[in-house]
């Protein structure tokens, strides 16, 4: 029986059963396996991929939809990967064209690496911003902020969702409600009984990723990061919108180092919805 040609291989939906294959694909490209993150994305979003004739996946990506189920207001594309042995053969372009067509009129966003940006520009994505990844052991080297924080409880979920909707824009209840189980820490800042910020720290290989980081101002964001860092021995990692230079400078003064940049891109809209002034870091760049 002859092996089908690469262009003839069908694109299919991925499920949680494909978790190991997705992690293998990450490892094949020199990325961390990130099973924990893949698990969230494959359950909260829609995975797409192509099976390789010789086993594993040729390519994969995940789309996380936000807004009304069935009529999303925004789709975030992430984890776009092509196996090394199939690179530069057009499969990544084919997968992305399929996803864009599947999403129809829904606006799309993604965080692009320098390697992937030319493809996304070719498909019609436009640059809307940048995010800087910082990583390292946190060491508070100046007097701490006076903004109090505390661990979030079940009773805080309504307030967290209300704030998130104000800041992010499209509803993402199906993702935020997974945070208590997905993260090792979930903390809030409040004033007068109203939540003014929240942040999670979730495990990713040997680090704790800080995200989402939503706060009414930079001082509140600092307080949330400080409180998360105080409760872990792992290095912190996060991706901060470069417009928040005050927070980035403070993080670097506290021991985190810049390890790279991603370009934020959008398709179908000129600007992303929501209030960027209170949106400091995403849950993960793979989910917008």
N, C-alpha and C positions, 0 to 999 in steps of 0.2 A: 504494500500500500504506500503510495507516494505521500511525502510530507507536504501539506498545503503551503503555498507561498505566503510570505509575511503579510502582504496587503489583503489576503483572503481570510486571515485569522479573525474570528469575530470578537467584537467588544462586548463584554458582559458586565452585569452588576456584581460587585464584590460584597461579601457578607463577613460576619465575624468568623466564619469558618476559614476565611482566607488570611487570618491574622498572621500566621507563621510565614506564609508566602510573601506577604507584604513586608514583614520584618526582614526576611531573607533578601528581598529586593533592595531595601535600604542598605543592608550590609554589603551587598554586591557593589553598590555605588560609593562605598566608603563612608556612608552615614551611620550613626548609631542605630541599633535595631528598634528602639523606642516602642516596644510592644504596648506599654501602658497608653501612650498617645494614640497609636493606631487603634487600640480597642475603643477609645472614646470616639474617634472620628468615624469608625465603621458602624457604630451604633447610633450616633447622633446625626451622621451625615449619610451621603450616598457614595459608595465606592464604585469605580469603574476600572476595568482592566482587560488585558489580553493574555490568555494562557499561552505559554511557550510549548512548542511541540516536544522539546527535550526536558520538560518539567519546569515548574515555577511560573513566574509571570514575566512576560515581555515588558510590560509597562503597567502603571497604575496611577490613579489619582483619587482624591476624595473631594466632594462638593458638600459644604454645609449650608443648608438653606435657612434663611431667617424671615420671619413675618408669618403671614397666614398660611397654614398648611395647604398645599395644593396651589396656592397663589403667592409664592414668596416675593418679598420686596428686595431681597439681596441674596446672592449666592457667593460663598467664599470658596475658592479653589485652592487646594493644597496638596502636598506630598506628591507632586508630579515627578515620576521617576521612570527611567528606561533602563533595563538591564544592560550592563556594559557590553555584552556580546551582540546586542541589537542596536547599539547607539548609532546615530547619524544615518539611519535608514528610513526616516520619516514617520516612525511609529508614534513619537511624542506629538508631532504635529497632527497626525490623524486622530489621536485620542482627544486632543484639545479641541479640534474642530467638532468632534462628536459631542463633547460636553457643551460647547457653546450652542450647538444646534438643539440639544436636549433641553437646555434652559430657556430657549425661546427669547421672549422679550425681557426676562428677568435681568436686572443689572448684575454684573459680576465684579469681584475684586480678588486680588491675589498679591502675595509678596514674592517678588521675583529676585532670583540671584542674578549676578552679571551674566552667567552662562545662559540662563533661560530668557532673559529680557528681550533679546532680538526676536525670538519666536513669538512672544506675546505681543510685541509691537506689530509684527507681521499680521497677526490675527485681529488687530484693531484695538488692543488695550492701550490706554494712555497713562502716563505717569501722573500720580496725584500726590506723592510724598515719599518720605524715606523713613526707615526705622534703623536704629543702631542697636546691635546686640552687645551687651556687656556681661561679663562673667567674672566671678572670683569670690574669695572669702570676704564677707562683710565685716568691717571694723569701724565702728562709729568713732570718729576722731574729732568731733566737735560736740558742743552741748546739744542734747536731743531736743526735738520739737515738743511742745507742751500739749499737742493734740492727743487726747486719750483714745486708745483703741481697746477692743476686747474680742474674745472668740465669738464667732457667730453661732447662734442657736437656731433651732427650727422656727422659732417665732420671728426671726429676722428675715425669712425668705421673702415675704411679701414686700418689705421695704427694700431689699436688695433688687428684686425684680422691678420695682417702681423706678429706682434710681437708674438701673441699667437701661430701661426703656427710654428714659430722658436723655441719656448720654450716648448710647449706641444707635438708637433710632428704631430699626426693625426689631420686633419681638424675638427674643432668643431664650424663651422659657425652657425649651427642651434641652438646651445646653447648660444654662445656669443651674437648673435643678439637679444636674448631675454633679455639680461641684463638691457637695459634702462627701460623696463617696469617692470621687476622683482625686481630690486633693488631700494632702496631709494636714493642711491648715486653711481655715477660712476665717478672716477677721474683718471687723467693721469699725468704722468711726461714726459717731453720732453726736448730734447736738439738739437739745430740746426734744428728745424722743424721736428724732428723724435721722435716718442714716444718711451720712454725707460722703461716705466712701466705703469701698470694700475691696479686698484683695485676697487671692488664694496663692498658696505655694504647693505645687504638685511635683511628685518625684519623676525625674527623667534621667535614667542611667545614674551617674554619680552626683547629680546636681538637684537642687530644688528650683524649678522654674516659677518665677513670680508672674502671675497673670491669671485672670484679668487684674488690672490695676486701674480702678475707677475712683476718682476723688474730686472734691469740689475745688481744690487748689493744691499747689505744690507742697505746702506744709503738711497737709493731710496725707498726700502721697508718701512723703518722707516718713511720717509716723507709721503708716501701714507697712512699709518696707522694713523699717527698723524693728517693728514688733514681730514680723515674720522671721527676720534674720536671727533674732534673739532666741528662737525656738528650734533652730536646726544647726547641726555641725557641718552640713554640706555646703559647698560653694553655691552661690545664687547665680541664676542666669535669667535674663529678661530682654525683651526687645522694646525699646522706648522710641516713641515718635520723636524725631530729631527737633521738632519745634519746642519740645520741653527741655531746652538746654540747661535750665537751672537744675532740674532733677538729674540729668545726665552728669553734669559737673559734680554734683554732690555725691552721686554714686561712685564716681571715679576717685573722689577724695576719700571715700570710705573703702577703697581697695578693689573695686571692680574695674576690669580693664576692657577696652573695646576689642571685640573679636571679629567685627564685620558689619556690613550694611546690607539691607534689603531694600529694593525699590517697591513702593506701594503703587499698584496699578489698578485701573478700573476699566470696565467695558460697559457701554450703554449709559453712563452718567459721567459728568465732568468732575463732580466732587462726591465723596462718600457721605452718606447721611450721618446725622448725629452731631454731637458737640465735642470736637477734638480737644478743646481746652480742658475737659475733664476726663478724657480718655488717654491715659498715660501709656498703657501697655496692653496688648491683646492676651487672651487666654493662651493662644499659640498662633504664630504667623500662618499656620496651616488652616486655621479656622477664621481668619480675619479679625 
